[in-house]
């Protein structure tokens, strides 16, 4: 039986939670950026870009443990252009190192896939947006790229260059229709 995650909406007060303050998803630069985002800059993105964020938990030893987080937002651009609708975007998604590759077994039961599947379902319910879901991923983050490909994302022509770090991220897109 799969270990199913529980979720709750992230709020500004959650930045003070010990589980959020101690969130760690790896030593690579992009992993550090993901861990840092949930500790503070997330509030600005929620306010200015209408980004929604959820914390995902599992219960171990009778208490909830933060597995990771996922977010959905609306990019400033329209695609495809004739639709006049913005697509959905996953600004950030991260899994704590303790839970990466967990639980062992089928890929569709892994925490990363559960979070991604939940975000996809939420994006599908947004009829005011284009039926597309976009994300940006660091080109060296091969584990994440494999997860995205497994659920149906394909490469897309847009790139994003972080103005503070100069890092360029590649985009992937999923047709929700």
Secondary structure, DSSP 8 states (H G I E B T S, - for coil): -----EEEE--GGGGGSHHHHT----SSHHHHHHHHIIIIIHHHHHHHH--EEEEEEEEETTEEEEEEEEEEEEEEEESSGGG--EEEEE--EEE-GGGTT-SSS-GGGSHHHHHHHHHHHHHHT-TTS-SEEEEEEETT-HHHHHHHHHTT-EEEEEEEE-TTT--EEEEEEEE--
